[in-house]
Amino acid sequence: MLVVVAPGQGSQTPGFLTPWLEVPGFADRLRWLSTVAGIDLVQHGTESDADTIRDTAVAQPLLVGAGLVTLVSLFPHPAEAYGKVGAGAGHSVGEITAAVGAGVMTAEQAMVFVRERGRAMAAAAAVTPTGMTAVLGGDRDEVVAAAEKHGLTAANENGAGQIVVAGTLEQLEAFAAEPPARARLRPLQVAGAFHTRHMGPAVAELAALARSIYVHDTRLRLISNADGQVVHSGRDVLTRLVTQVSNPVRWDLCMQTMGEIGVTALLELTPGGTLTGLAKRGLPGVEALALNTPDDLPAAWDLIERHATVAPTSQSPTWRLLVAPAKGTFRLGVTSESGDSLVAGAAIGSIVNLRDEQPVLAPHGGTVVEWLVEDGDPVSPGQPLVRLHPEAGRA
């Protein structure tokens, strides 16, 4: 099974898109997304210096635009991807790229959303001097406890012995003066404490914008930053994209889910490297490839063909299937049989595991065609639970 992942802020480097402009159609597509976002992605991806593309309002649209256009270069006939890619995920802002790839929103919607995300987060970061520090090594619980002691947030838990803590500059200085045992600290060149309470004002702005965005349910497994769950509902994906801004990124749980659903290969979109490196340490035995230049395309196509799989939700309209959000035991919550109707929002049951209990809802309602699991069955993330025929008048 192949998972395609999109990197987050900090992975960009000056000129990283220059070789891609030689690919037929790439520059034209990038200019179109530039027009939509109101920012010159071609210039920033080829000529702008490191300080310019470090600016949150520039970096975020640049990364999403780059990921979307390289996706089209990777899959010239995008619909074919749904029969080959088993799952998708993105780190932080990369989750917007992943949402487009999963069919939740259009590229144009994504560029408007990420433009406003970048602006709002930059404005929130300007209120108080804040920052982020990578913690390499050390015991996970000790690192988190040390961060909380100084009022910091474990903003990114990336797995493979890497946690990023965030907060005010004074808090980070106090943390550095009393570091966790066996840990190395590396201050990050970022504009603020992303994925913490300091981004609260940005969440409010994005929530208002999101009310006007029409979305679709996913066409493949989409693994969420928030908790590593497989998310199926397009509205749930959008809500998570909004709240993600002020909540920690749990990439460690995303990789855990990748292992649970049987991922055998990981392909990271441009500018790749960070997530590939984490996968090599956190997902032993999984073949990982970073797509950085057009020269990497032949290797990427070979990887796709060797690990292609048909995702369960790609074989029929996704609004007819309800899938498990996480690994665990399915607990039936209704007594419906084939032919019975479920109202929109009905809880059909829950997934119980050692971490917690997650409800499974029928977002659109419909008529039960067949149950694919029984009460007490073990399930994996993204596994179909029940097939529904949509309500009359719904598509």
C-alpha positions as CSV (number, residue, x, y, z in Angstrom):
1,M,0.0,0.0,0.0
2,L,1.2,3.5,-1.0
3,V,0.8,6.6,1.1
4,V,1.5,10.0,-0.4
5,V,2.4,12.7,2.1
6,A,2.9,16.5,1.9
7,P,5.6,18.4,3.9
8,G,4.9,21.4,6.2
9,Q,6.4,24.8,6.7
10,G,10.2,24.9,7.1
11,S,10.8,22.4,4.3
12,Q,11.1,25.1,1.6
13,T,14.5,26.3,0.4
14,P,15.4,29.1,-2.1
15,G,15.0,28.1,-5.7
16,F,13.5,24.7,-5.0
17,L,11.0,25.0,-7.8
18,T,13.5,26.1,-10.5
19,P,14.0,22.6,-12.1
20,W,10.3,22.0,-12.2
21,L,9.6,24.9,-14.5
22,E,11.1,22.7,-17.3
23,V,8.2,20.2,-16.9
24,P,5.6,20.9,-19.6
25,G,2.6,22.7,-18.1
26,F,4.1,23.1,-14.6
27,A,4.7,26.9,-14.9
28,D,1.3,27.5,-16.4
29,R,-0.4,25.7,-13.5
30,L,1.7,27.4,-11.0
31,R,0.8,30.8,-12.5
32,W,-2.9,29.9,-12.3
33,L,-2.6,29.1,-8.6
34,S,-0.6,32.3,-8.2
35,T,-3.6,34.2,-9.6
36,V,-6.0,32.5,-7.3
37,A,-3.8,33.1,-4.2
38,G,-2.8,36.6,-5.2
39,I,0.9,35.8,-4.7
40,D,3.7,35.2,-7.2
41,L,4.5,31.5,-6.5
42,V,6.8,31.3,-9.5
43,Q,9.0,34.1,-8.2
44,H,9.0,32.9,-4.7
45,G,9.8,29.3,-5.7
46,T,12.7,30.3,-8.0
47,E,14.1,33.7,-7.1
48,S,13.1,34.8,-3.6
49,D,15.7,34.5,-0.8
50,A,15.4,32.4,2.4
51,D,14.1,35.3,4.5
52,T,11.4,36.1,2.1
53,I,10.1,32.5,1.8
54,R,10.3,32.1,5.6
55,D,7.5,34.6,6.0
56,T,4.5,32.6,7.0
57,A,2.2,34.5,4.6
58,V,4.5,33.5,1.7
59,A,5.7,30.0,2.8
60,Q,2.3,28.4,3.3
61,P,0.8,29.2,-0.1
62,L,4.1,28.4,-1.7
63,L,4.2,24.9,-0.2
64,V,0.6,24.1,-0.9
65,G,0.9,25.4,-4.5
66,A,4.1,23.4,-5.1
67,G,2.6,20.2,-3.7
68,L,-0.6,20.6,-5.8
69,V,1.3,21.2,-9.1
70,T,3.8,18.4,-8.5
71,L,0.8,16.1,-7.8
72,V,-0.5,16.7,-11.3
73,S,3.0,16.0,-12.7
74,L,3.1,12.8,-10.7
75,F,-0.4,11.8,-11.8
76,P,-1.1,13.4,-15.2
77,H,-4.6,11.8,-15.1
78,P,-5.6,12.6,-11.5
79,A,-8.5,10.2,-11.3
80,E,-6.2,7.3,-11.8
81,A,-4.5,8.1,-8.5
82,Y,-7.5,6.9,-6.5
83,G,-6.9,3.4,-7.8
84,K,-3.2,3.5,-6.8
85,V,-2.8,5.5,-3.6
86,G,-4.0,3.8,-0.5
87,A,-3.8,6.8,1.8
88,G,-2.8,10.4,2.1
89,A,-1.5,12.7,4.8
90,G,0.2,16.1,5.2
91,H,2.2,17.6,8.0
92,S,0.7,20.9,9.3
93,V,0.0,23.1,6.3
94,G,0.7,20.1,4.1
95,E,-2.6,18.6,5.3
96,I,-4.4,21.1,3.0
97,T,-2.5,19.6,0.0
98,A,-3.5,16.2,1.2
99,A,-7.2,17.3,1.5
100,V,-7.1,18.3,-2.2
101,G,-5.5,15.0,-3.2
102,A,-8.2,13.1,-1.3
103,G,-10.9,15.0,-3.2
104,V,-12.2,17.0,-0.2
105,M,-11.8,20.4,-1.9
106,T,-10.6,22.0,-5.1
107,A,-7.1,23.4,-5.7
108,E,-8.7,26.9,-6.0
109,Q,-10.5,26.5,-2.7
110,A,-7.3,25.3,-1.1
111,M,-5.2,28.3,-2.3
112,V,-7.7,30.8,-1.0
113,F,-7.9,28.9,2.4
114,V,-4.1,28.7,2.7
115,R,-3.6,32.3,1.7
116,E,-5.9,33.4,4.6
117,R,-4.3,30.8,6.9
118,G,-0.9,32.2,6.3
119,R,-2.0,35.8,6.7
120,A,-4.0,35.0,9.9
121,M,-1.2,33.0,11.5
122,A,1.4,35.7,10.6
123,A,-0.8,38.3,12.3
124,A,-1.3,36.1,15.4
125,A,2.4,35.6,15.6
126,A,3.1,39.3,15.6
127,V,1.1,39.9,18.8
128,T,3.6,38.3,21.1
129,P,7.3,37.3,20.4
130,T,7.1,33.5,20.2
131,G,9.1,30.7,18.7
132,M,9.7,27.0,18.4
133,T,12.5,24.6,19.4
134,A,13.2,21.1,18.2
135,V,14.0,18.6,20.9
136,L,16.0,15.6,19.6
137,G,16.3,12.6,21.7
138,G,15.3,12.2,25.4
139,D,12.4,10.4,26.9
140,R,9.1,11.5,25.3
141,D,7.2,11.9,28.6
142,E,10.1,13.7,30.2
143,V,10.3,16.1,27.3
144,V,6.6,16.9,27.4
145,A,6.7,17.3,31.2
146,A,9.7,19.7,31.0
147,A,7.9,21.7,28.3
148,E,4.7,22.0,30.3
149,K,6.7,23.0,33.4
150,H,7.9,26.1,31.6
151,G,4.4,26.8,30.0
152,L,5.4,25.5,26.6
153,T,3.3,23.3,24.3
154,A,4.6,20.1,22.6
155,A,3.4,21.6,19.2
156,N,4.8,18.8,16.9
157,E,5.3,15.2,18.1
158,N,7.0,13.9,15.0
159,G,8.0,10.5,16.2
160,A,11.5,9.0,15.7
161,G,12.7,10.9,18.8
162,Q,11.7,14.4,17.6
163,I,9.4,16.8,19.4
164,V,9.0,20.5,18.7
165,V,8.1,22.7,21.7
166,A,6.6,26.2,21.3
167,G,5.8,29.2,23.3
168,T,7.1,32.7,24.2
169,L,10.8,33.5,23.8
170,E,11.2,33.8,27.6
171,Q,9.7,30.3,28.1
172,L,12.0,28.8,25.4
173,E,15.0,30.4,27.1
174,A,14.0,29.0,30.5
175,F,13.5,25.6,28.8
176,A,17.0,25.8,27.2
177,A,18.6,26.6,30.5
178,E,17.1,23.4,32.0
179,P,16.9,20.9,29.1
180,P,15.5,17.4,29.5
181,A,18.0,14.6,30.0
182,R,19.8,13.1,27.0
183,A,18.1,15.7,24.7
184,R,19.6,18.1,22.1
185,L,17.9,21.4,21.4
186,R,17.7,23.2,18.1
187,P,15.9,26.5,17.8
188,L,13.9,26.8,14.6
189,Q,13.8,29.7,12.3
190,V,10.0,30.3,12.4
191,A,7.9,33.3,12.9
192,G,5.9,32.2,15.9
193,A,4.5,29.4,18.1
194,F,2.4,27.5,15.6
195,H,-0.1,24.9,16.8
196,T,-0.4,26.5,20.2
197,R,-2.9,28.8,21.9
198,H,-1.0,31.7,20.5
199,M,-2.7,31.0,17.2
200,G,-6.2,31.4,18.6
201,P,-7.1,34.5,16.6
202,A,-6.2,32.7,13.4
203,V,-8.6,29.9,14.3
204,A,-11.5,32.3,14.6
205,E,-10.8,33.9,11.2
206,L,-10.5,30.5,9.5
207,A,-13.7,29.1,11.1
208,A,-15.7,32.0,9.7
209,L,-14.1,31.4,6.2
210,A,-14.7,27.7,6.4
211,R,-18.5,28.2,6.7
212,S,-18.5,29.2,3.0
213,I,-16.4,26.3,1.7
214,Y,-18.3,23.4,0.0
215,V,-16.5,20.1,0.5
216,H,-16.8,16.5,-0.5
217,D,-16.2,13.3,1.5
218,T,-12.8,11.7,0.9
219,R,-12.1,9.4,-2.0
220,L,-9.2,7.7,-0.2
221,R,-8.0,7.3,3.4
222,L,-7.0,10.6,4.8
223,I,-4.9,10.4,8.0
224,S,-5.4,13.4,10.4
225,N,-2.7,15.4,12.1
226,A,-4.8,15.7,15.2
227,D,-4.8,12.1,16.3
228,G,-3.8,9.8,13.5
229,Q,-7.3,8.8,12.7
230,V,-8.6,8.0,9.3
231,V,-11.1,10.8,8.4
232,H,-13.9,10.2,6.0
233,S,-16.3,13.1,6.3
234,G,-15.3,16.2,4.2
235,R,-16.8,18.5,6.8
236,D,-14.8,16.8,9.5
237,V,-11.7,17.3,7.5
238,L,-12.4,21.0,7.0
239,T,-13.1,21.4,10.8
240,R,-9.8,19.7,11.6
241,L,-7.9,22.0,9.1
242,V,-9.3,25.0,11.1
243,T,-8.6,23.7,14.6
244,Q,-5.2,22.3,13.6
245,V,-3.8,25.8,13.6
246,S,-3.8,26.0,17.4
247,N,-3.6,22.3,18.2
248,P,-0.5,20.0,18.3
249,V,0.5,18.0,15.2
250,R,0.7,14.3,16.1
251,W,2.7,13.0,13.2
252,D,3.9,10.1,15.4
253,L,0.2,8.9,15.5
254,C,-0.1,9.4,11.7
255,M,2.9,7.1,11.2
256,Q,1.4,4.6,13.7
257,T,-1.7,4.5,11.7
258,M,0.3,4.0,8.5
259,G,1.8,1.0,10.0
260,E,-1.6,-0.4,11.2
261,I,-3.2,-0.1,7.8
262,G,-0.3,-1.9,6.1
263,V,1.5,0.9,4.3
264,T,4.5,-0.5,2.4
265,A,5.8,2.7,0.6
266,L,5.8,6.4,1.3
267,L,6.1,9.1,-1.3
268,E,6.8,12.7,-0.2
269,L,5.9,15.6,-2.4
270,T,8.1,18.5,-3.2
271,P,10.0,19.8,-1.3
272,G,10.6,16.4,0.2
273,G,13.0,15.1,2.8
274,T,11.7,15.8,6.3
275,L,8.9,13.3,6.3
276,T,10.9,10.7,4.4
277,G,13.6,10.9,7.0
278,L,11.0,10.4,9.8
279,A,9.6,7.5,8.0
280,K,12.9,5.8,7.6
281,R,13.3,5.9,11.4
282,G,9.7,5.5,12.5
283,L,8.4,3.0,9.8
284,P,11.2,0.4,9.4
285,G,10.7,-1.7,6.4
286,V,8.6,0.9,4.5
287,E,10.2,2.1,1.3
288,A,10.4,5.9,1.3
289,L,11.1,8.3,-1.5
290,A,11.3,12.1,-1.6
291,L,10.1,13.8,-4.8
292,N,12.4,16.9,-5.1
293,T,13.1,17.4,-8.8
294,P,11.7,16.1,-12.1
295,D,14.7,13.7,-12.2
296,D,12.9,11.9,-9.3
297,L,9.8,11.2,-11.3
298,P,10.8,7.9,-12.9
299,A,11.7,6.5,-9.5
300,A,8.4,7.8,-8.2
301,W,6.4,6.2,-11.0
302,D,8.2,2.9,-10.4
303,L,7.4,3.1,-6.7
304,I,3.7,3.8,-7.4
305,E,3.4,0.8,-9.8
306,R,5.1,-1.6,-7.3
307,H,3.0,-0.5,-4.3
308,A,-0.2,0.6,-6.0
309,T,-3.4,-0.6,-4.2
310,V,-7.1,0.0,-4.6
311,A,-8.4,1.9,-1.5
312,P,-11.7,0.5,-0.3
313,T,-13.4,3.9,-0.5
314,S,-12.4,4.4,-4.2
315,Q,-14.5,1.6,-5.6
316,S,-17.9,3.3,-5.0
317,P,-19.1,6.8,-4.1
318,T,-17.6,7.5,-0.7
319,W,-20.8,8.9,0.7
320,R,-22.2,5.3,0.7
321,L,-19.6,3.9,3.0
322,L,-18.9,4.6,6.6
323,V,-15.4,3.7,7.6
324,A,-13.5,3.1,10.9
325,P,-11.6,6.2,12.0
326,A,-9.1,4.2,14.1
327,K,-7.9,0.8,15.0
328,G,-9.8,-1.0,17.7
329,T,-13.0,-3.0,18.4
330,F,-16.3,-2.0,16.8
331,R,-19.2,-1.6,19.2
332,L,-22.6,-1.5,17.5
333,G,-24.8,1.4,18.6
334,V,-27.9,0.8,16.6
335,T,-30.2,-2.1,15.7
336,S,-30.7,-1.2,12.1
337,E,-30.9,-4.0,9.5
338,S,-30.8,-3.9,5.7
339,G,-33.5,-1.6,4.4
340,D,-33.7,0.5,7.6
341,S,-33.1,4.2,7.4
342,L,-30.5,6.2,9.4
343,V,-31.0,9.9,9.9
344,A,-28.2,12.3,9.2
345,G,-25.9,12.5,12.2
346,A,-26.9,9.1,13.6
347,A,-24.3,7.4,15.7
348,I,-24.0,3.8,14.4
349,G,-21.5,2.8,17.0
350,S,-18.0,3.5,18.2
351,I,-14.4,2.3,17.9
352,V,-12.9,1.3,21.3
353,N,-9.1,1.0,21.8
354,L,-6.6,1.6,24.6
355,R,-6.4,5.3,23.6
356,D,-10.1,6.2,23.8
357,E,-13.5,5.6,22.3
358,Q,-14.4,7.3,19.0
359,P,-18.0,7.6,17.8
360,V,-18.8,6.7,14.2
361,L,-21.5,8.9,12.7
362,A,-23.6,8.7,9.5
363,P,-23.0,12.3,8.3
364,H,-25.6,12.2,5.5
365,G,-27.9,9.4,6.7
366,G,-29.4,6.9,4.2
367,T,-30.7,3.4,3.9
368,V,-28.7,0.5,5.2
369,V,-27.7,-1.7,2.3
370,E,-25.4,-4.1,4.2
371,W,-23.3,-4.3,7.4
372,L,-19.7,-5.2,6.7
373,V,-18.8,-5.8,10.3
374,E,-20.5,-7.1,13.4
375,D,-20.5,-6.0,17.0
376,G,-17.2,-6.9,18.6
377,D,-15.2,-7.2,15.4
378,P,-11.6,-5.9,15.4
379,V,-11.2,-3.2,12.7
380,S,-8.4,-1.2,11.2
381,P,-8.3,2.5,10.2
382,G,-10.3,3.1,7.1
383,Q,-12.0,-0.3,7.1
384,P,-15.6,-0.1,5.7
385,L,-18.3,-0.7,8.4
386,V,-21.6,-0.3,6.6
387,R,-22.8,0.5,3.2
388,L,-25.6,3.1,2.9
389,H,-27.8,4.1,0.0
390,P,-28.0,7.9,0.0
391,E,-31.2,9.6,1.0
392,A,-33.5,10.6,-1.8
393,G,-32.4,13.8,-3.4
394,R,-28.8,13.6,-2.1
395,A,-25.8,12.9,-4.3
